[in-house]
Structures are given as C-alpha cells and as structure tokens.
Amino acid sequence: MIALIASAGSGRGVDANDVTRRVRAAGAADVRTFPIQELDSVADTSPERIVVASGDGGVGPAAELAARLEVPLAVIPAGTANNFAAAAEIPTDLGQACRLAVTGERTRTMELGYAGDLPFINLASAGLAPVAGEKAARWKHALGPAAYTVGAAAAALTTPPIECQITADGRHEFAGRTWQVMVAITGAFGSGIRVEGTDTSDGALDLVVFEAGPRTELMRRGWWTRRGRLATQPGAVRARACSFDVDVAPGTRFNVDGEIVELGPTCFTVKAEAFRLVVPA
C-alpha cells in the first residue's frame, strides 16, 4: 500500500484528487491519501512506501515518518521552488514525478537534520531569512521562484542583524552580530541558491555565518551568492560538525525549509543514513 501525503497549501495548491489519480494511473493499485495535517495517522496503515506531494516544508516531516517506519520515501514536487527535488535530481514534471514515485526502484540513503525536534532536509536559517521568506510569500503566486529574490532584497533594506553565539560539537565557533546564520543539509533554498560543498551522506551539518557589518556589504554578499559562492565568499564563517548549538534571543524566528517558525536558542543535530529516498535510475 502507498500512503500519499498531500499538502494543499504548497505552491499554487496541491489537488490531492488529481495527484491520487495520477499515482493510480502510474500503476499503484492500493493508494490511501492523507492531508499533511494528518501525517501521524499514516503509521497506523502500515504502508510499503510513503509518497509526499508538497513543497520543501513538507518533505522533512514525511522523511522523518519514513525513517521511523523504515519504508522508502518518494517526493512529488509541488511547491514554488522545489529546492530539495532539484538537489536530489527528482523530476519536477508532475506526470514524471508520479511515475517515479510509484515505479522507482533505486533509492539513495539520505541524512536528516533536526532543529530541536523539528526535522528538515534543506536549510534552517535565522536573521534575514525569515523576513525574506515572509515577504516572498506575498509574491509567490504572481512571480513563482523569483519571489524569493524579491523577498531577499526587501529584507536586506530594513532587517537588523541578530546577536548569536554558536558552538560546534562543543567548541566555540562564533560570537557576535550576524546578518544570517545558516545550518544546512542539502543547503538548497530560495530561487535555486545552494550552500556549496554540502554532502548529504557525510553525517554532518554545514554552518555558514555572515558576520554583520555595514548594510551596504549585503550588496556584495548578494553578488557573490548569485555567482555560486555563498559559503566560500570573503568574510563568511564556515564550519562542519555533527551538532551546532545556536544561542539566540528567545523568540527568534528561523526559516526552516521555507516554513517560518519561532525557535529561539536551538540545538541542531543530524541523523546519518536516516531515510531512503526514491531517485531516478
């Protein structure tokens, strides 16, 4: 039995009935469809495979469930940017993704990040990112992935830096004011941006910090980022560890795989070889 988890709020909206029909047409004889809000009830059905049709924000919780049930996870990209699908080379065409979800036999073992108890698969970030994400949300329907660029530019104009102290596997890594602190698994976010050098099989998290300076320097950081040098640009703090303790003010918000959540001080950890992802042959 395939458990299909559909997130109606992703992208321009997931039509659960249409996706269910396509999954059945691809050869799945037994499909049970669940709204993402009823994720916990999937375990009671003992599925042989979990399929999630959502944006990036729904993949982490579905991956955690697949890991717990020890069944493969297939992803049908249904968000705005679908950064995880791009990083994992999963087709974004709906028909192709549905066929892969049902008939795909090759799997790749992936690690899973945790922001406290919250699972994530791409990136968790504080500072500019939550504000950029909120501003981008207003423009997603009109601009698609380009809304993230607009949101980032708007956030850079007025968002203040945050105070932050970070330890990596117990050792001091950073203390001071930062424009943005990022903890990465795939490192993919926004409109096709990615933290370079990440490895989803190394059992480690990647950290990038942009120390705060004059606001005008954000233009330079944006220039480097658009050229594929987010983590290796001049002045960026980079580290790799199995855990990061990020000490920020209570109530500090993070952008976790595109979802804005209030976390405050948080311990970030990673589970190596956590789940099996269905990928193209």
N, C-alpha and C positions, 0 to 999 in steps of 0.2 A: 504494500500500500504506500502511495505517495501522499505526504502531508504537504499541501500547498498553502503557504502563508502569504497573504496579500495585504499590502499597505496602501489603503485608499488615499492617504494623504501625500504620497510620494509624487514628485514631479508635477505633471499635469493631471494626476489622478489615475489610479490603477483600477481598471474594470475587471473585477475579480471573476465575473462570469465569462468574459472573453478569454482571460488567461486560462481559466479552467477548461474551457472548450478547446483551446489550442493544445494544452497539455494532454488532454484525452486524444485529440487527433494525432498527436505525435506517438501514440501507442500505449499510453498509461490506462490500463483497464480499471484500476481502483484508485480514485483520487478523492481526498477529503480536503475541503477548503476552509481555512480559518482566517479571520481578520487578525492582524498583528497584535491587537489588544488581547486576544485570547491565546497567546503564544504558549502559556503554561499548560493549557489543556491538551496540547498536541501529544505530550508524553503518554497520556492515557490510551492513545490509539495504537501504540507500538508500530510506528511507521518504519518502512525499509529504507526510505530516503526522504529528506526534507528539501523542499523547493521554496525559496523565498523570492517573491516578486515585489521589489521595493527599491528605494534609493539606498545610499550608503548607510544611513542611520539605522535601517532595519537589519542589515547583514550581521552586525556584531551580535545582537541578541539571538538571532537564528543560528549563528555559528556556535554560540555557547550551548544552545539546546542540542544541536547535532553532536557536539563533543560529549555532552552528558549522556546522550542516548547511543553513542558510538555508531552513528549512521552517516553516510555521505551527505554533504550539503551542495545543492545546486542553486545558482543565482540567476534570476531573470532580471536584468537591469531595468528599473522603472522610475529612476529618479531624474534629476536635472542634469548633473554632470556625470554620474555613474563612474566615479574615480576608481572604485575597487574593481569593477569589471574591466576597466582599461588596464589597470595594473596586472590583473590576472589573465588578460587576453581572452576574456569571455565576450562573445559577440553581443553587440547592443541591439541588433535587429531582433524584434520580438519573436518572429517565427523561428529564426535560427536558435535563439536562446531557449525557447521552449523545447525544441527538438534535442538540443544538447542536454537540457535538464532531465529529460526522460530517457534518452538512449545513450548518453555519455557513459563510458566505462572507465576512462582514465581519471585518476584522482591525484591531487597534489596535497601533501601534508603541509598545513599552514599553522603558524603560531597565532595566538590570540592575546591582545592586550587588555589590561584591566585598569580603569581609573577608579580606584577603590574597588567596589563590587560591580562597576559598570563595564561590560565588555565592549571593545572597539577593535576595528580592523584596519583603519587608515591612520588617523591622527587625532590627538587631543591637544587643544591649544588655548592659552589664555592671553589676555592683552587686547590686541587689535581684533583678533579673530572672532570673538562672539559678537562684537559690534558690527563687523563686516558681514557676518552671517545674517544678522537681523535685517540689515539694510538690503542685502541681496535678496532676501525673501520677498520683498515688496515688488521686485522686478523679474522674478523667475518666469512667470507666465508670459511676459512680454519679450524678454531678452534671452531666455534659456541660460546656458552656461555663462554667457557674457555678463549676466547679472552679478556674478562673483567678482569680476573685475571692477564693476561699478561700486559694489559694496565695499571692496577693499580701499578704493580711492576715497570714498566718503568717510570711512572710518579713520583714515590717515590724517584727515583735516582737523579733527577735533578730539579724538580719543586720547586721554592721558596715559602715560606709562604706569605700570604697576610695580610695587615692591615685591621682591621674590628672593627666597633662599632655596637652594637646591643641593641635595646630597645624592650621590650616585653610588649605590652599593655601600652606603655608609660613609663615603668620603666626600669632603666638601668639593662642590663643583662650581657654584656661582652664588653671589650675593649682591643685590643692588636693584636698580630700577631697570625695567626691561619693557621694550615695545611689545615683544611677543616671546612666549616660551612654548615650544612645540615638543611633544613626545610622540614618536612615530612607530608604527608597524610597517605598512606599505609606504607611508609618508605622502600619499596622494591626497590632494584637496583642491578646492576652488575650481577654476576653469583649466584643468589639466596641469596644475603645478605639482611637483613631487620633490620630496626631500631625497636628494641623490645619495646613492650608496647604501640604501637600506637593504636588508636581507631577511625575508620572511621565514627563513629556515634556520637562523643562527641562534634562536632562543634568547635574543637580546633586544632591548629597546634603543632607539636613537633619539638623542636630545639635541635640539637647536635652540639657542637663545640669541635674540637681538638686544644687546645692551642699549639702554636709552641714551640718546644724545639730542642734538638739535633736531627739531621736527623736519627740517629740510633734508636730513640724511635719509629719510624714508623714501625720497625720490630715487636716491642712489641704490638703496636696497631693492626697491621695485625693479630697477633697471637690471641688476644682477639676477634677480629671481626670474624675470622673464627670459633670461638667457640661460636658464638651467643651472644656475649656481646659487641655490638658496642656502645650503649648508656650508659651502666652501667659499662664500664671498668674504671679502676682507672684514674683519671685526666680528664675525659670527662665532659664538661659542658652540663647540660640537663635542658630544660625548656619547659613549655607548656603554650600557650597563643592563643588568637584569632587573634592577629596580631604581626608581627615582622618587625621592620624597620632595615634593614641591610645596614649599611653605609660603602661602599667600594669605591675604586677609580673609577672614570669614566672609562667606557670601560671594566670593569671587566666582565669576562665571567662566565656563570653558565651552569651547565649540568642540564637541566630540562627534566625529563623523558627520558633521553638518547639523547636529542637534545641539541647541543651546541649553546647558544645564548648570545649575548652581552647585559647585563642589566645595569651594574653599580649599584649605590645606588638604592635599591628596597624596596618597602613595600609589605610584604607577608600577605595575608588575606585568610580567609576561608569562604565558604558559606555552612552552615549546611543544611542537607537534600536537597541537590541540585538536584540530579537526581535519577532515578530508574534504577537499573542495573538488567538485566535478569540473574538469577543464577539457578543452578540445584535444583531440588525439594528435 
